[in-house]
């Protein structure tokens, strides 16, 4: 198994001052990697698609001293509520000796007995990001793809650990294999197709309209229209409803079986599960820094022991 390096947020500056005054600037947020000599390669593989967002999160000014969204003392952690992502999240936490205890499976709340003052909330991944942005959650485990689409550049969100080693996928642009796309094999080929005009733009169906539109604009596409879709996107080109799709891809089998192909340069971002936090909560809600630090240490200990983080 090839070793994988993850980037993590260095919480040490915060922990030196557990309860910073809202009127005083927060210490700078810094990313620390577990393998300094491999930093360049790892950032290319893991962080390149998110460079702008990461730069914003690391260098952004501290949030203004406005009241937090809820007058509460308990720290809230959002976890995926259903599906494979939920199963793998609980499995990872259990492996880190952070077993989630849900007394009533019909309820959305739980706790982790090893971490006092922590309240677990099971939510849809999209709602985890929204509630982190609103301050109703303090911490969350969610895919980077969901953060990118639903946080939409919100600089209050900061990724504490970006490589939890599950939920791997990529957000990619795909086009039909045949017809006018027969000889289209690169993003540049697609850009230079004469068919796209103001009257007849390239039609793209996706559930990731924010990052999809941002990506294509940055790549120089001028004539594009987006159609929101939520499932079975592979059928749209075959039905004549779209020219291309932007969708999550794991193995690529579904694309191939529906006569679609990825093209060189068309990967918008690489994604896997991340531990993310509200910067405002890290700065100003009592207990969030300490719990973040404990979770981070347990996660890295587990990933290191299982060979998922390279140590030099």
C-alpha contacts under 8 A as a table, 3 or more apart, distances in Angstrom:
res1	aa1	res2	aa2	distance
1	X	307	X	7.92
3	X	307	X	6.20
3	X	308	X	5.44
3	X	309	X	5.93
3	X	310	X	5.32
4	X	42	X	7.86
4	X	307	X	7.87
4	X	308	X	5.16
4	X	309	X	5.06
4	X	310	X	5.95
5	X	33	X	7.27
5	X	34	X	6.35
5	X	35	X	6.57
5	X	38	X	7.83
5	X	42	X	6.32
5	X	163	X	7.55
5	X	308	X	7.00
5	X	309	X	4.77
5	X	310	X	5.58
6	X	33	X	6.39
6	X	34	X	6.67
6	X	42	X	7.61
6	X	46	X	7.94
6	X	161	X	6.93
6	X	162	X	6.11
6	X	163	X	4.81
6	X	164	X	7.67
6	X	309	X	6.53
7	X	31	X	6.52
7	X	32	X	6.11
7	X	33	X	4.65
7	X	34	X	6.89
7	X	161	X	5.88
7	X	162	X	5.75
7	X	163	X	6.83
8	X	31	X	5.61
8	X	32	X	5.49
8	X	33	X	6.04
8	X	34	X	7.89
8	X	159	X	7.48
8	X	160	X	5.23
8	X	161	X	4.27
8	X	162	X	6.46
9	X	29	X	7.14
9	X	30	X	5.92
9	X	31	X	4.55
9	X	32	X	5.95
9	X	159	X	6.90
9	X	160	X	4.57
9	X	161	X	6.35
10	X	13	X	7.35
10	X	29	X	6.99
10	X	30	X	5.52
10	X	31	X	5.62
10	X	32	X	5.65
10	X	160	X	7.89
11	X	14	X	5.43
11	X	15	X	6.22
11	X	29	X	7.67
11	X	289	X	7.44
11	X	293	X	6.68
12	X	15	X	5.02
12	X	16	X	6.38
13	X	16	X	5.50
13	X	17	X	7.28
13	X	27	X	5.97
13	X	28	X	7.49
13	X	29	X	7.91
14	X	17	X	5.46
14	X	18	X	6.12
14	X	20	X	8.00
14	X	26	X	7.79
14	X	27	X	6.46
14	X	283	X	7.54
14	X	289	X	7.07
15	X	18	X	5.07
15	X	289	X	6.67
15	X	290	X	7.25
17	X	20	X	5.77
18	X	286	X	7.63
18	X	289	X	6.86
18	X	290	X	7.73
19	X	283	X	7.28
19	X	284	X	6.59
19	X	285	X	7.91
19	X	286	X	6.66
20	X	24	X	7.08
20	X	26	X	7.06
20	X	283	X	6.41
20	X	284	X	6.70
21	X	24	X	5.33
21	X	284	X	7.73
22	X	25	X	7.44
22	X	64	X	7.72
22	X	65	X	5.28
22	X	283	X	7.83
22	X	284	X	6.86
23	X	65	X	6.59
25	X	62	X	6.31
26	X	62	X	6.04
26	X	283	X	6.87
28	X	58	X	7.37
28	X	59	X	7.37
29	X	58	X	5.24
29	X	59	X	7.17
30	X	58	X	6.26
31	X	58	X	7.72
33	X	36	X	6.04
33	X	39	X	6.91
34	X	309	X	6.89
34	X	310	X	6.77
34	X	311	X	6.52
35	X	38	X	5.57
35	X	39	X	6.43
35	X	310	X	6.06
35	X	311	X	5.84
35	X	312	X	6.19
36	X	39	X	5.17
37	X	40	X	7.75
38	X	41	X	5.66
38	X	42	X	6.16
39	X	42	X	5.18
39	X	43	X	5.98
40	X	43	X	5.33
40	X	44	X	6.27
41	X	44	X	5.21
41	X	45	X	6.33
42	X	45	X	5.09
42	X	46	X	5.77
42	X	47	X	7.33
43	X	46	X	5.13
43	X	47	X	4.54
43	X	48	X	5.81
44	X	47	X	5.91
44	X	48	X	4.90
45	X	48	X	6.53
46	X	49	X	7.42
46	X	270	X	6.75
47	X	50	X	5.30
47	X	51	X	5.97
48	X	51	X	5.15
49	X	268	X	6.82
49	X	269	X	5.00
49	X	270	X	6.89
50	X	53	X	5.33
50	X	54	X	5.97
50	X	269	X	7.33
51	X	54	X	5.18
51	X	55	X	6.03
52	X	55	X	5.15
52	X	56	X	6.25
53	X	56	X	5.14
53	X	57	X	6.25
53	X	153	X	6.24
53	X	155	X	7.96
54	X	57	X	5.08
54	X	58	X	6.06
54	X	158	X	7.85
55	X	58	X	5.21
55	X	59	X	5.94
55	X	60	X	7.97
56	X	59	X	5.41
56	X	60	X	5.41
56	X	153	X	7.92
56	X	155	X	6.20
57	X	60	X	5.55
57	X	155	X	5.15
57	X	156	X	7.10
57	X	157	X	6.80
57	X	158	X	5.64
58	X	158	X	7.59
60	X	155	X	6.59
62	X	280	X	7.83
63	X	66	X	7.94
63	X	156	X	7.30
63	X	279	X	7.82
63	X	280	X	6.25
68	X	71	X	6.91
68	X	135	X	6.60
68	X	280	X	7.92
68	X	281	X	7.95
69	X	134	X	6.83
69	X	135	X	5.38
69	X	136	X	6.43
70	X	135	X	7.37
70	X	136	X	6.70
73	X	285	X	7.50
73	X	286	X	6.96
74	X	117	X	5.28
74	X	118	X	6.07
74	X	119	X	6.63
75	X	117	X	6.15
75	X	118	X	4.91
75	X	119	X	5.95
75	X	137	X	7.74
75	X	138	X	6.39
75	X	285	X	7.88
75	X	287	X	6.78
75	X	288	X	6.20
76	X	118	X	5.93
76	X	119	X	4.80
76	X	120	X	5.85
76	X	121	X	6.91
76	X	136	X	7.71
76	X	137	X	5.13
76	X	138	X	5.34
76	X	139	X	6.38
77	X	118	X	7.07
77	X	119	X	6.13
77	X	120	X	4.85
77	X	121	X	6.05
77	X	137	X	6.15
77	X	138	X	6.10
77	X	139	X	4.65
77	X	140	X	5.26
77	X	141	X	7.98
78	X	120	X	5.98
78	X	121	X	4.87
78	X	122	X	5.87
78	X	123	X	6.34
78	X	128	X	5.72
78	X	137	X	6.46
78	X	138	X	7.90
78	X	139	X	6.18
78	X	140	X	4.43
78	X	141	X	6.53
79	X	86	X	7.06
79	X	89	X	7.45
79	X	120	X	7.08
79	X	121	X	6.19
79	X	122	X	4.96
79	X	123	X	6.04
79	X	124	X	7.94
79	X	125	X	7.54
79	X	128	X	7.32
79	X	140	X	5.98
79	X	141	X	5.60
79	X	142	X	7.25
80	X	85	X	6.51
80	X	86	X	4.81
80	X	89	X	7.55
80	X	122	X	5.63
80	X	123	X	5.31
80	X	124	X	5.54
80	X	125	X	5.52
80	X	128	X	7.78
80	X	141	X	7.30
80	X	142	X	7.02
81	X	86	X	5.66
81	X	122	X	4.58
81	X	123	X	4.96
81	X	124	X	5.75
81	X	125	X	7.83
82	X	85	X	7.07
82	X	86	X	5.22
82	X	87	X	7.58
82	X	124	X	7.46
83	X	86	X	5.42
83	X	87	X	6.54
84	X	87	X	5.08
84	X	88	X	6.15
85	X	88	X	5.26
85	X	89	X	6.05
85	X	167	X	6.36
86	X	89	X	5.13
86	X	90	X	6.31
87	X	90	X	5.39
87	X	91	X	6.18
88	X	91	X	4.93
88	X	92	X	6.06
88	X	166	X	7.10
89	X	92	X	5.21
89	X	93	X	6.30
89	X	141	X	7.58
90	X	93	X	5.18
90	X	94	X	6.09
90	X	99	X	7.24
90	X	100	X	6.88
91	X	94	X	5.11
91	X	95	X	6.21
92	X	95	X	5.08
92	X	96	X	6.40
93	X	96	X	4.99
93	X	97	X	6.45
93	X	98	X	4.89
93	X	99	X	5.87
93	X	100	X	7.49
93	X	299	X	7.84
94	X	97	X	5.04
94	X	98	X	5.04
94	X	99	X	4.38
94	X	100	X	7.29
95	X	98	X	7.22
95	X	99	X	7.92
95	X	302	X	7.04
96	X	99	X	7.86
96	X	298	X	5.54
96	X	299	X	6.08
96	X	301	X	7.85
96	X	302	X	5.91
97	X	114	X	7.81
97	X	298	X	7.79
98	X	112	X	6.14
98	X	113	X	7.74
98	X	114	X	6.34
98	X	115	X	7.79
99	X	112	X	5.89
99	X	113	X	7.53
99	X	114	X	7.89
100	X	110	X	6.68
100	X	111	X	5.77
100	X	112	X	4.80
100	X	113	X	7.60
100	X	120	X	7.90
101	X	110	X	5.58
101	X	111	X	5.35
101	X	112	X	5.89
101	X	113	X	7.31
102	X	105	X	6.22
102	X	107	X	7.99
102	X	109	X	6.88
102	X	110	X	4.51
102	X	111	X	6.72
103	X	110	X	6.94
104	X	107	X	5.54
105	X	108	X	7.59
108	X	121	X	5.64
108	X	122	X	5.08
108	X	123	X	7.39
109	X	119	X	7.06
109	X	120	X	5.52
109	X	121	X	4.70
109	X	122	X	6.32
110	X	119	X	6.31
110	X	120	X	4.86
110	X	121	X	6.46
110	X	122	X	7.98
111	X	118	X	6.38
111	X	119	X	5.20
111	X	120	X	5.22
112	X	115	X	5.55
112	X	116	X	7.39
112	X	118	X	6.82
112	X	119	X	7.55
112	X	120	X	7.44
113	X	116	X	6.42
115	X	118	X	6.01
115	X	291	X	7.33
117	X	287	X	7.81
118	X	291	X	7.90
123	X	127	X	6.12
123	X	128	X	6.01
124	X	127	X	5.19
124	X	128	X	6.30
125	X	128	X	5.03
125	X	129	X	6.64
125	X	142	X	5.96
125	X	143	X	7.72
125	X	146	X	6.91
126	X	129	X	5.43
126	X	130	X	6.38
126	X	146	X	6.31
126	X	147	X	7.97
126	X	150	X	6.66
127	X	130	X	4.90
127	X	131	X	5.88
128	X	131	X	5.29
128	X	132	X	6.10
128	X	137	X	7.31
128	X	140	X	6.48
128	X	142	X	7.44
129	X	132	X	5.09
129	X	133	X	6.25
129	X	140	X	7.74
129	X	142	X	7.86
129	X	146	X	7.39
129	X	147	X	6.15
129	X	150	X	6.46
129	X	151	X	6.30
130	X	133	X	5.12
130	X	134	X	6.27
130	X	150	X	6.87
130	X	151	X	6.94
131	X	134	X	4.87
131	X	135	X	5.88
131	X	136	X	4.98
131	X	137	X	5.37
132	X	135	X	5.10
132	X	136	X	6.06
132	X	137	X	4.75
132	X	138	X	5.94
132	X	139	X	6.98
132	X	140	X	7.53
132	X	157	X	7.29
132	X	277	X	7.03
132	X	278	X	5.81
133	X	136	X	7.80
133	X	151	X	7.02
133	X	154	X	7.28
133	X	156	X	6.85
133	X	157	X	6.84
133	X	278	X	6.91
134	X	137	X	7.65
135	X	138	X	6.43
135	X	278	X	7.04
135	X	280	X	7.92
135	X	281	X	7.44
137	X	140	X	7.39
137	X	278	X	7.73
138	X	277	X	5.71
138	X	278	X	5.41
138	X	281	X	5.74
138	X	282	X	7.76
138	X	288	X	7.15
139	X	275	X	7.30
139	X	276	X	5.78
139	X	277	X	4.37
139	X	278	X	6.53
139	X	292	X	7.88
140	X	275	X	5.85
140	X	276	X	5.34
140	X	277	X	6.33
141	X	273	X	6.59
141	X	274	X	5.57
141	X	275	X	4.67
141	X	276	X	6.26
142	X	146	X	6.97
142	X	147	X	7.29
142	X	273	X	5.35
142	X	274	X	5.58
142	X	275	X	6.79
142	X	276	X	7.53
143	X	146	X	5.48
143	X	147	X	6.61
143	X	167	X	6.89
143	X	271	X	6.29
143	X	272	X	5.23
143	X	273	X	4.23
143	X	274	X	5.78
144	X	147	X	5.01
144	X	148	X	6.12
144	X	162	X	7.72
144	X	270	X	7.93
144	X	271	X	5.08
144	X	272	X	5.89
144	X	273	X	6.28
144	X	274	X	6.26
145	X	148	X	5.20
145	X	149	X	6.33
145	X	171	X	7.32
145	X	269	X	7.38
145	X	270	X	7.65
145	X	271	X	5.57
145	X	272	X	7.69
146	X	149	X	5.26
146	X	150	X	5.91
146	X	151	X	7.83
147	X	150	X	5.52
147	X	151	X	5.32
147	X	152	X	7.65
148	X	151	X	5.82
148	X	152	X	5.97
148	X	153	X	7.30
148	X	211	X	6.83
149	X	152	X	5.62
149	X	208	X	6.06
149	X	209	X	7.64
149	X	210	X	5.80
149	X	211	X	5.75
151	X	154	X	5.33
151	X	157	X	7.65
152	X	210	X	7.10
152	X	211	X	7.96
154	X	157	X	6.19
155	X	158	X	7.28
156	X	278	X	5.64
156	X	279	X	5.03
156	X	280	X	6.42
157	X	276	X	6.87
157	X	277	X	5.76
157	X	278	X	4.80
157	X	279	X	5.72
158	X	276	X	5.75
158	X	277	X	5.47
158	X	278	X	6.32
158	X	279	X	6.08
159	X	162	X	6.18
159	X	274	X	6.91
159	X	275	X	6.05
159	X	276	X	4.30
159	X	277	X	6.34
160	X	274	X	7.56
160	X	275	X	5.46
160	X	276	X	5.31
160	X	277	X	6.73
160	X	296	X	7.67
161	X	164	X	7.03
161	X	274	X	5.64
161	X	275	X	5.08
161	X	276	X	7.01
161	X	296	X	7.35
162	X	272	X	7.61
162	X	273	X	6.98
162	X	274	X	4.55
162	X	275	X	6.48
163	X	166	X	8.00
163	X	272	X	6.47
163	X	273	X	6.38
163	X	274	X	5.86
164	X	272	X	7.02
164	X	273	X	5.41
164	X	274	X	5.78
164	X	275	X	7.63
164	X	299	X	7.84
164	X	303	X	7.76
165	X	168	X	7.19
165	X	272	X	6.53
165	X	273	X	6.67
165	X	308	X	7.36
166	X	272	X	5.81
166	X	273	X	5.76
167	X	271	X	7.42
167	X	272	X	4.74
167	X	273	X	5.50
168	X	250	X	7.03
168	X	270	X	7.72
168	X	271	X	5.66
168	X	272	X	4.37
168	X	273	X	7.30
169	X	248	X	6.34
169	X	249	X	5.58
169	X	250	X	4.74
169	X	270	X	6.25
169	X	271	X	5.30
169	X	272	X	6.43
170	X	248	X	5.47
170	X	249	X	5.27
170	X	250	X	6.52
170	X	267	X	6.81
170	X	268	X	7.44
170	X	269	X	5.78
170	X	270	X	4.42
170	X	271	X	5.57
171	X	246	X	6.75
171	X	247	X	5.47
171	X	248	X	4.42
171	X	249	X	6.17
171	X	267	X	6.00
171	X	268	X	5.43
171	X	269	X	5.36
171	X	270	X	6.47
171	X	271	X	7.58
172	X	246	X	5.50
172	X	247	X	5.68
172	X	248	X	6.25
172	X	249	X	6.64
172	X	262	X	6.96
172	X	266	X	5.68
172	X	267	X	4.30
172	X	268	X	5.48
172	X	269	X	7.29
173	X	244	X	6.97
173	X	245	X	5.72
173	X	246	X	4.43
173	X	247	X	6.68
173	X	262	X	6.12
173	X	263	X	7.17
173	X	266	X	5.12
173	X	267	X	6.34
173	X	268	X	7.35
174	X	244	X	5.73
174	X	245	X	5.40
174	X	246	X	6.40
174	X	247	X	7.94
174	X	255	X	7.87
174	X	260	X	6.22
174	X	261	X	5.24
174	X	262	X	4.40
174	X	263	X	6.48
174	X	266	X	7.48
175	X	181	X	6.95
175	X	237	X	7.86
175	X	243	X	6.65
175	X	244	X	4.68
175	X	245	X	6.61
175	X	260	X	5.42
175	X	261	X	5.57
175	X	262	X	6.62
175	X	263	X	7.71
176	X	179	X	7.53
176	X	181	X	6.10
176	X	182	X	7.67
176	X	237	X	7.05
176	X	243	X	7.68
176	X	244	X	7.26
176	X	259	X	5.95
176	X	260	X	4.31
176	X	261	X	6.10
177	X	181	X	6.03
177	X	182	X	5.48
177	X	259	X	5.78
177	X	260	X	5.29
177	X	261	X	5.82
178	X	181	X	5.44
178	X	182	X	4.32
178	X	259	X	7.91
179	X	182	X	5.45
180	X	183	X	7.53
180	X	184	X	7.94
181	X	184	X	4.89
184	X	189	X	5.43
184	X	190	X	6.12
184	X	263	X	7.61
185	X	189	X	6.50
185	X	190	X	7.79
185	X	262	X	7.97
185	X	263	X	5.04
185	X	264	X	6.23
186	X	189	X	5.11
186	X	190	X	6.51
186	X	263	X	4.91
186	X	264	X	4.40
186	X	265	X	6.16
186	X	266	X	7.35
187	X	190	X	5.05
187	X	191	X	6.16
187	X	263	X	6.29
187	X	264	X	6.04
187	X	265	X	5.38
187	X	266	X	5.80
188	X	191	X	4.96
188	X	192	X	6.18
189	X	192	X	5.31
189	X	193	X	6.46
190	X	193	X	5.45
191	X	220	X	7.46
191	X	221	X	6.14
193	X	196	X	6.44
194	X	197	X	7.52
195	X	200	X	7.22
195	X	201	X	7.86
195	X	202	X	8.00
196	X	200	X	5.66
196	X	201	X	4.82
196	X	202	X	5.59
196	X	223	X	5.98
196	X	224	X	7.78
197	X	200	X	4.85
197	X	201	X	5.17
197	X	202	X	7.92
197	X	223	X	5.68
198	X	201	X	5.63
198	X	223	X	5.56
200	X	223	X	7.64
201	X	223	X	4.60
201	X	224	X	4.80
201	X	225	X	6.02
202	X	223	X	6.24
202	X	224	X	4.68
202	X	225	X	6.13
202	X	242	X	7.84
202	X	243	X	6.16
202	X	244	X	7.64
203	X	224	X	6.00
203	X	225	X	5.00
203	X	226	X	5.90
203	X	227	X	7.18
203	X	241	X	7.82
203	X	242	X	4.91
203	X	243	X	5.13
203	X	244	X	6.44
204	X	224	X	7.18
204	X	225	X	6.22
204	X	226	X	4.90
204	X	227	X	6.06
204	X	242	X	5.66
204	X	243	X	6.03
204	X	244	X	4.88
204	X	245	X	5.29
204	X	246	X	6.99
205	X	226	X	5.75
205	X	227	X	4.57
205	X	228	X	5.76
205	X	229	X	5.87
205	X	233	X	6.86
205	X	236	X	7.43
205	X	242	X	6.19
205	X	244	X	6.59
205	X	245	X	4.94
205	X	246	X	6.46
206	X	209	X	6.10
206	X	212	X	7.73
206	X	226	X	7.30
206	X	227	X	6.47
206	X	228	X	5.40
206	X	229	X	5.16
206	X	230	X	7.29
206	X	233	X	7.10
206	X	245	X	5.88
206	X	246	X	5.03
206	X	247	X	6.12
207	X	228	X	5.70
207	X	229	X	5.25
207	X	230	X	5.69
207	X	246	X	7.59
207	X	247	X	7.12
208	X	211	X	5.88
208	X	212	X	5.72
208	X	246	X	7.16
208	X	247	X	7.46
209	X	212	X	5.07
209	X	213	X	5.76
209	X	226	X	6.95
209	X	228	X	7.03
210	X	213	X	5.50
210	X	214	X	6.19
211	X	214	X	5.01
211	X	215	X	5.97
211	X	268	X	7.85
212	X	215	X	5.23
212	X	216	X	6.32
212	X	246	X	6.82
212	X	268	X	7.39
213	X	216	X	5.33
213	X	217	X	6.05
213	X	226	X	7.81
214	X	217	X	5.26
214	X	218	X	6.18
215	X	218	X	5.21
215	X	219	X	6.28
215	X	268	X	6.61
216	X	219	X	4.96
216	X	220	X	6.42
216	X	221	X	5.44
217	X	220	X	5.25
217	X	221	X	5.27
217	X	222	X	6.76
218	X	221	X	7.51
221	X	224	X	6.83
229	X	233	X	6.49
230	X	233	X	7.11
232	X	235	X	5.91
232	X	236	X	7.83
233	X	236	X	5.63
233	X	245	X	6.69
233	X	247	X	7.57
234	X	237	X	6.72
234	X	238	X	7.58
234	X	245	X	7.16
234	X	254	X	7.99
234	X	255	X	6.81
234	X	258	X	6.34
234	X	260	X	7.57
235	X	238	X	5.39
235	X	239	X	6.21
235	X	258	X	7.47
236	X	239	X	5.17
236	X	240	X	6.28
236	X	241	X	5.04
236	X	242	X	5.39
236	X	243	X	7.94
236	X	245	X	7.97
237	X	240	X	5.04
237	X	241	X	5.68
237	X	242	X	4.69
237	X	243	X	5.41
237	X	244	X	6.45
237	X	245	X	7.80
238	X	241	X	7.57
239	X	242	X	7.79
240	X	243	X	7.39
242	X	245	X	7.34
249	X	252	X	5.70
251	X	254	X	7.90
252	X	255	X	5.35
252	X	256	X	6.40
253	X	256	X	5.17
253	X	257	X	6.12
254	X	257	X	5.15
254	X	258	X	6.31
255	X	258	X	5.24
255	X	259	X	6.38
255	X	260	X	4.93
255	X	261	X	6.27
256	X	259	X	5.11
256	X	260	X	5.37
256	X	261	X	6.36
257	X	260	X	7.49
262	X	266	X	6.76
263	X	266	X	5.39
264	X	267	X	7.67
267	X	270	X	7.53
277	X	281	X	7.48
277	X	282	X	7.22
278	X	281	X	5.19
278	X	282	X	6.32
279	X	282	X	4.97
279	X	283	X	6.20
280	X	283	X	5.19
280	X	284	X	5.97
280	X	285	X	7.60
281	X	284	X	5.17
281	X	285	X	4.80
281	X	288	X	6.48
282	X	285	X	6.31
282	X	288	X	5.54
282	X	289	X	5.40
283	X	289	X	7.71
285	X	288	X	5.99
286	X	289	X	7.52
287	X	290	X	5.32
287	X	291	X	6.10
288	X	291	X	5.23
288	X	292	X	5.91
289	X	292	X	5.06
289	X	293	X	6.05
290	X	293	X	5.12
290	X	294	X	6.24
291	X	294	X	5.10
291	X	295	X	6.11
292	X	295	X	5.21
292	X	296	X	5.99
293	X	296	X	5.08
293	X	297	X	6.12
294	X	297	X	5.23
294	X	298	X	6.23
295	X	298	X	5.20
295	X	299	X	6.01
296	X	299	X	5.11
296	X	300	X	6.09
297	X	300	X	5.26
297	X	301	X	6.05
298	X	301	X	5.09
298	X	302	X	6.21
299	X	302	X	5.22
299	X	303	X	6.12
300	X	303	X	5.02
300	X	304	X	5.82
300	X	309	X	7.63
301	X	304	X	5.21
301	X	305	X	6.09
302	X	305	X	5.14
302	X	306	X	6.16
303	X	306	X	5.16
303	X	307	X	6.18
303	X	308	X	4.93
303	X	309	X	5.76
304	X	307	X	5.12
304	X	308	X	5.66
304	X	309	X	4.84
304	X	310	X	7.04
304	X	311	X	7.56
305	X	308	X	7.59
306	X	309	X	7.98
307	X	310	X	6.88
